Amino acid sequence: MKEHISVFTGTSIQVNRIASLLEEHHISFLIKNPIESGRLAGFGTSGESVEVFVLNSDLKMSKRLLGAFEVNSNL
């Protein structure tokens, strides 16, 4: 089974808010940002493809938090 699971994909602004929410609840996460990686490497990407990953053990709590967040922020 995968150790990290993708729980959200969106803009970097949305992902930063999600990261803040997860930090508030002491949930470890990773952010995969191919836009920023491409910029640093000298090539560009397009789209809203920034992803947030959480540990499989935190998946249930993360989904609950993100569900409440999406309802309240109309994502």
C-alpha positions in Angstrom: 0.0 0.0 0.0 1.2 3.5 -0.7 2.6 5.5 2.2 1.4 8.9 0.9 -2.0 9.4 -0.7 -3.0 12.5 -2.8 -5.9 14.2 -1.1 -6.2 17.5 -3.0 -5.1 19.1 -6.3 -5.6 22.7 -7.1 -3.9 26.1 -7.4 -0.9 27.0 -5.2 -3.1 29.4 -3.3 -5.7 26.7 -2.5 -2.9 24.2 -1.6 -1.3 26.8 0.8 -4.6 27.1 2.6 -5.0 23.3 2.8 -1.5 23.0 4.1 -2.3 25.5 6.8 -5.4 23.6 7.8 -3.5 20.3 8.0 -0.7 22.0 10.1 -3.3 23.3 12.6 -4.4 19.7 13.1 -0.9 18.3 13.3 -1.2 16.2 10.1 2.0 15.6 8.2 1.8 16.4 4.5 3.8 16.8 1.3 3.3 19.3 -1.5 4.1 18.3 -5.1 4.4 21.4 -7.2 5.5 20.7 -10.8 4.9 24.4 -11.7 7.6 25.5 -9.2 9.9 22.6 -10.0 9.7 23.4 -13.7 10.4 27.1 -13.1 13.5 26.2 -11.0 14.7 23.8 -13.7 14.2 26.3 -16.5 11.1 25.1 -18.2 7.4 25.8 -17.7 4.2 23.9 -17.0 0.7 25.1 -17.1 -2.5 24.4 -15.2 -3.5 24.0 -11.6 -1.6 20.9 -10.8 -0.3 21.4 -7.3 -1.0 18.4 -5.1 -1.2 17.7 -1.4 -0.3 14.2 -0.1 -0.9 12.9 3.4 0.2 9.7 5.1 -2.1 6.8 4.7 -2.6 6.7 8.5 -3.9 10.3 8.4 -6.2 9.8 5.4 -9.5 9.5 7.2 -8.9 12.7 9.3 -7.6 14.6 6.3 -10.6 13.8 4.2 -12.9 14.9 7.0 -11.1 18.2 7.3 -11.0 18.8 3.6 -14.6 18.0 3.2 -15.6 20.6 5.8 -13.2 23.1 4.2 -14.6 22.6 0.7 -18.2 23.0 1.9 -17.3 26.2 3.7 -15.1 27.8 1.0 -17.1 26.6 -2.1 -14.0 24.9 -3.7 
